[in-house]
Amino acid sequence: MKGLPPETDFLVVGASVAGLRAAIELADSGRVLVITKSDPPDFKKADLKNEAYWLSDEDEVSLHLQDTLDTGDGLCNPQAVKVLVNEGAERIEELISWDKHSAPKLTFELENPHTRVRILHSQGAPTAKQFLRVLFERAQSLKSVSIAPRTFAAEIRTDGERVTGVCLIDEKGVPQEIACSIVLLATGGIGQIYRNTTNPETATADGVAMAFRAGAEVADLEFIQFCPTALHMKKVPRFLLDETLRSEGAYLRNFELDRFMAKYHPLAERAPHDLVSRAIVHEMEVSRAKDPFVYLDVTHLSSARVQKHFSRIYEVCMAYNLDITEDLIPVRPAAQYSVGGVRADLDGRTNVAGLYAAGEVASTGAHGANRMPGNSLLESLVYGARAGRSMREAERTISRVSAEPKAAFSNGPVDAGVEELVGQIQDLMWNEVGIVRMRGGMQKALTALDGMTSKFSHPKTRRAYEAANLHLVAKLVAQSALAREESRGAHYRVDYSDRDNKKFLKHSIVRGTKVAFAA
């Protein structure tokens, strides 16, 4: 697009599944500007982390509902789950009907902890990749929707009560203020607060940080899902080796090549993935290796079946000279998904007037304390559409904002000092607020993070803003985890290893500097 407009009716931050679905919903109601800090998508290279659920012939909505509630470990908002499962099939069928290309071949797989075959795969590729392509093509075809790549949202402007606009850094590094009274955050996850993550480099917690600075509440940030098996090779990005491999019979072996999962759970490799992650962490600690990892072994499975059913994993590993049909796969856990986020209702509304959130950045209670695999893409479709409908009906009161931003920005060059600070944050969070947590470690992390605060006070580049966002959200995650004195779902503490329903069958909510718990 040619330049950014001074104002728009609706502004969507993030060209994600949730963001694009909302933009499509808004297209008939005014000017929609979608901004994304990423390059325009290359769907030949795109590698998205989520699959989708859809009802197979042996499934029922009620069963999917119950599986989701069980996985959420007591903290799901039942109404949010009902919305998710009742509207999900319609949203996926709608998306398939929009596909201009030949209808994709859909197959179903079983994945823990689902009790029915309902994980949807599309032509051997991640379903999210196919769905994002369809959404992007449809959004681009709508005259009222503009998509601005390489554009970074720095701050949400408010008048103390409601949203008035957004401060941006455009693709040329030029700061701009855009007036808009209705903004949707669809920025995805916060995985880059951790040293090891399957999240893309862009997952720097921008949406949660911007919303919190604008006065929005955040909820359940202590619940971070760690995938047990991410590819672990030097100078190779962490790549998710999904749960279905273990469901199909893959083994986990320690440094001595012994299978070990039976020591930790009667289901062995098919145990819940948070327990598998903790077991792997323990095996790595026992090994005392300088660069610890374990192995995922599929060499005993049919080579043809592995290549056919896990073609993407096979191709990625082969690109690094690793033939998974013959070689053991070095793996270790990595941060995958943020269950919590910006607190939002079933229509995406936050407590800040005019500010909405959908997708992984939001916390509606649909996942409770632990997300069930496949539900995240479904959530983005369902709640992206619902947020779009709600935004359509909201009052628009655009007023001009100052043409001059409050600070000078740039897209580069990268400040080596900033990168060092980011590394310190990631190491602190991985070591002290990671898969296994204790009071002393989390207090140590918070003290260290507090000591860094002054270094993030005046960001002047995009990367410095990302670092400030990571710093803020790392503190929010650590504060929330320290306050929850129990183990539940994706949150595990050695010093409080049991659930405490009497005190903590509630959601954590951060308002200002304090963590509170509410039903």
N, C-alpha and C positions, 0 to 999 in steps of 0.2 A: 504494500500500500504506500501511497505517496504522503509521507508525513503523518503526524498524529493530530487529530482534531482537538480544538481547545475544550470541547465539551462533548458528552455523549449521553444518551438516555440510560444505557446499561453498560457497565464495565465488568468484564469477566477476567479474573487474573488466573491464568493457567489454561492451556489448550489440552487439557486432560479429557478423559471420557466424561467426567462429570461436567467440566466446563463447556465442552462442545455440545453436550446434550442440552444443557441449560440455554446456550446461545441459540440453538435451533428452536427451542420452545419460545424464545423471546422475539424471534425474527419478525413476526407480524405486529409487534407492539412498539417498535421504535428502532433507533440506531443502536446497534450492539457492537462494542469494541472488545475483542478478545486479545489479550496480550500474553505472550509467553517469552520467557527469557532464553528459551532454546532456539536452535535453528529450525527451519521448516522441516517437518518429519520426512525421513527417508524410509519408506515402509519396507524396502528390501533389507535395511540394516536394523530397523527398530527391534528392540528386544524388551518387551514388557513382561512384568513379573507375575501377572495374574491370569488364572483361568476363570471361566464362568460356570455358574450352575445353570442347569435347565432341567425340567422334569423329563425323566426317561419313562419308558412304558411301565416300569416296575415301581415308580415313585409316586408320592402324594404330597400335596402342599403341607398337610398336617405333620407328615414325617420330617420334612425339611425344617418346619417350624420347631419341632421338638429337638432335633439334632442341634439347631442353632442355640436354643435356650440351654441345652445341656452343656454345650461347649463354652458358653458365656459364663459358666460357673456362678450363677445366681445374680449377676449384675445386668443382664439384658433388660432393656425396656421392652416389655412384651408387645406393646403397640407398634414400636419401631420395627420389630421383627415381623409382625403380621403384615405391615406395609411392604416390607422387603420381599417376603415370599409370595404375597398375593399379587403384587404388581410386577414381579420380576419376569415371569414368562411373557407377559404382554409387551414389555419393553424390549425383550430380546427378539420376539417375533416381528415387532415393528422395525427393529434395526436390520434384520435379515431382509425385510421387504424393501428397504432403501438401497440395498446393495445393487449397484449397476452392473456388476460382473456376474459371472455364473454363480449360482447358489453354492455356497461352500458345503463340502461334505462334513457333516457333524458326527462325531463319535463320542461315546460316553465312557468314562473311566471311574473306578472306585478309588477314593482317597480317604485316608483317616482324617477326622473321626466320623465321616459320613457313614450312615448305615445302609445307604442305597447307592447304586451307580447313578451319579448325577453330575460329575465334573465334565464339562463340555470342552472338546478339542475341535479345532477347525483346520483341516487339510495339513495336519502334522505340525502346525505352527501355533504359538500361543493365541488363544482366542482374543485376548485384549488387543493384539496387533491387528487382527482382522476387523474388529469392531471399531477401533480408533480410525482405521483407514476409511470405513464407511461414514463415520461421523464427520471426519475432516472434509471429505468430498462433498457431503451434503451441506455443511456449514459454508464452504467456499462457494457453493452454487446460489446462496441466498444473498440478494443485493444489499440487504440491510445489515449484514454481518461482515465486519472487517476483522482480519487476523493480522496482528503485528508481531512478527518474530523478533528475537534478540532484543526484547524490550523488558526492562527490569522494573518491577514495582518496589519502590523504596519505602514509602510511608502512606498510610491511609490518613486523609485529612478529615477532621470533624470540627464542629462548632461547639463541642462539649456535650451535645445531645445526639446528633445524627451525622452521618457521613456527608461530606461536602465535595470530596474529590480524592484524587490519588496523585502522589508525586512519583514520577517515572524517570528512568534513564533510558533514552531511546538507543537504537542500534548504532548510532554514531557517537554515543557517549554524551549526548546533550540532555541536560535536565529539562523536564517539562512538567507542568501541572495541568491535569485534566479535571474539569468540573463534572461531577456526577454524584447524584444522591443515592444511587442504588448500585452496590458493588457485590459481586460474588467472588469469594475465595475458593479456588479449585486447584490449589498449588501442590497437592500430593503430600508426601511424607516428610519425615524428619531424620531419616536414616543416617545422614552424614554427621550426626553428633557422635557416631561410633567409628572406631578405627576399622572394624570389619563390618561391611554392609553390602547387601545385594542391591541397594538403592542406587540410582544414577547420581552422578556428581552434582546434578541440579537440585537434589533433595536436601536443601539447606535450611529447612524449617521456616521459610520466609512467611508463609501464610499464618502460622501460629504466632510467630513473633509480631508481625504487623497487627494482627487482630488484638493481641494482648496489650500492645502499646496504645492501641486506640480505645482501650477500655473494655474489651470483650472478655468474657469468662472462658477459661479453658478447663477441660475435665478429663480425668482418667489417664493422664499422661504417663503414669507409672507402668501402664500395661504395654510393653514393647514386645512384639513377637520376634523371636530369633529362630531363623530356619536352622535345623541341625546340620544340614549338608550343603555347604557352598564350596565350590571348587577352590582349592588352596594351592596356588603355584606362584612362584616369585614373578613379579612384574606382569601378572595376569589379573584382570578385573575379577572380583568375586562374582561367580555365576551360580545361580540357584539350580541345584539338582533336586527336583521336586519330590514331594512325598510319595508320588505314585511309584517311583522306583522301589522304595521299600515295601509298598503295598504289593508290588509284583514279585517280591522275593529277594531283593538285594540284601546282602549281609553288611554289617559294620564290623570292621576288624581294627584292633588297636596296633600300636607300634610294633608289637611282637607278632602280629598277624593273627591273633586269637579273636574269635567272636566274643563279645563281652555283654551284649544287651540283656541276655537272659539273667544276669546277675542283678539287674535293676528293675525288670518288669517281666511278668509271665508272658506278655505278648512279644517280648524281645524287640526286634526291629520295627514291629508294628505298634509299638507303644505310642502314647500321645507325644507329639513332637517337642513340647516343652520339656518333658521328662527325658527324651532322647538327647536334647541339647545339654541338659545338666549332666547326663551320663558321659557324654563326650568330653565335656569340660573336666570331669573328674579323671577320666582316662588320660587326658593330656597332661594334667597336673602330676599324675603318678609317673608318667614317662620321663619327666624332668628334662625334656628336650628343649633346646634353645628356641627352635621354631616348631612347636608341637602341632600335630594334626593326627587324624585317624584315617582309615581307608574305607571307602565304599566299594563293595565288590559285586559286580554283576557278571563275572566271567563264567559262572556256572549256569547262567540262563542262556536260552537260545540266542545265538548271534543274530540270526535273521529277525527274530522278534524284537530284540533290543534296538536294532537299526531302524526297524519300521515304526515301533511305538514310541521311541525316544529319539527320533531323528534329529531334533534340534540339539539335544544334549550331545548326541554322538558327533554331530558336525562341529560343534564348538570345541569339544575336547580334541578332535582330530586336528583342528587348526593349531593346536598347541602340541602336536605329535603324541597325543595320548589316545590310544585305541581302547575304549572302555570294554570292548568284547574280549580283550586279552590282558589289559593292564588294570591294576588296582587304581582307584581314583582317590587322590589325596583331598580330604575335606576337613572343614572345621565349621562351627556355627558362625552365623553372621546376622546382624540386625536386618529384619525384613519388613516389618509392618508396624505402624503406630496405631494401636487400637483407639487411643484417646485423641483429643484435638480440641478445636474451637467448639465450645458448647452450642449446639443448634437444636431447634425443634424439628418436627417432622416435615416442615416446609423450608428448612434451611435457615430460618431466622435466628440471629444471635441477639444478645441483650443490647446491642448497639443498633439504633434505628438506621435502616438502610444497608446494614452489613449482613451478608448471607455467607454460608459455607456449605460445601458439599464434597463428597468423596473422602479420601483418606485424611484430609486436613480437618474434617468435621468430627464431632462426637455427638451422635444422636442416641447412643445406647443400643444400637442394633447389634453390636458385637459383644456387649457386656465386658467381661474381663479377658476374653480370648476370642479372636476371630476364627470362624470356621473357614477352611480353605474354599475358595471359589466365591465367597460372599462379598468380597471387596469390589470386584468388577460389577456385580449385581447392584451393590449399594450405589456405586457411581452412576449407573444408568437410572435407577429408580429415583434416587434423591437429587440427581442433577435435573431430571425432568420436573420433579416437585418444586425444587427451588426456582426453576424458570417460571413455572405457573404462578408461584407466590410473588415473584419479583414483578411479573406483568401487572398484578393487581395492586402493587404498592404505590403510594403517593410519590410523584416525582416533583422535587422542588429544587431544580438546578439554580444555583447562584454562582456568580463568577468568583473564582479564587484568584489570589495574587499571581500575576504572570511570572514573578520571580520566585524560584524555589528558595527554601530557607537555608540551603547549603549548596556548595559547588560539588558536582559529581564528575566522575569519569569512568569509563569502562576498563581502564588499565593505565600503565602496566601493572602487573601483579606485584604486590609488596611482599618481599621475602619474609618480613617480620610478621605479616598477617598470616602467612602460611604456617609459620612456626607456632603461632597461637592456636590456629585451627588444629594442628597436630596435638598440641597439649590438651585441648578440650577432648578430642577423640580418644586419646589414651586414658585420660581420667575417667571418662564415661565407660569405656570398655572394661577397665580394670576394677572400678569401684561401683558402678551403677549398671552392670551388665546382666548376664544370665543368672548369676548367683550374687545376692546382695547381703550386706551386713551394716548395722548402724555405724560402726566406726569408719568403714570405707566410704559410706555416703557422706558422713560429716566431713571427712577428709576432702572429698571431691567438692563439696559446697564451699569449704574454706578456701580452697585453691581457686575456684571459680569466682568467688567474691573478690579475691585478691587481684583478679584480672580486669575487673569492671572498668576501671579508668581507661584502659587501653582500647576500649570499644566505644568511647563516648562521642567521638566526632568522625564517623566514617565519611570518606571522601571518594571512594571508588566502589564499584559494584561488589568486588570481592570483600572489601572491608565491611560492607553492609551484610553480606552473607555470613561473614565471621561473627558480626554482632548478633545476627539472628541465631546462629548456632550456640553462641554463648548464653543468650537469654533463655532459649528453650532447653538447653542442657540443665540450667539451674532449675527451671520449672519441673523437668522430669525428676531430677534428684530430690527436690523438695517434696514432690508428690509421693515418691517411693519411700522416703524417710518417714513421712507421716502415716503411711499405711503399714501398721504394725501387725501384719499377718502375711500369709502366702495365699494367693488366689489367682487362678488363671495364669496369665503370662508374667505375673509378678511373684518372684520367689525370694524369700529371706531365710537365711540359715538360722538367725536368732528368733524368728517367729515362723516356724515351718508349718503351722496349721492354720486353717481358716478361723476367723473370729466373727461369726455372723452377728453376734450381739452388738459389736462396736462397728464393724466394717462391711456390713451388707448394704453399702451405700457407695455413691460415686464421690470421688475426690473432685473438688472444685477450687480452682485458684482464683481469688479475687484480690488484686493488689499484691500485697506481700504475704498473704496468709492462705494456708490450705484448709479448707473446711470439707466436711462430709455431709452429703444430703441424699435422701432417697431419690 
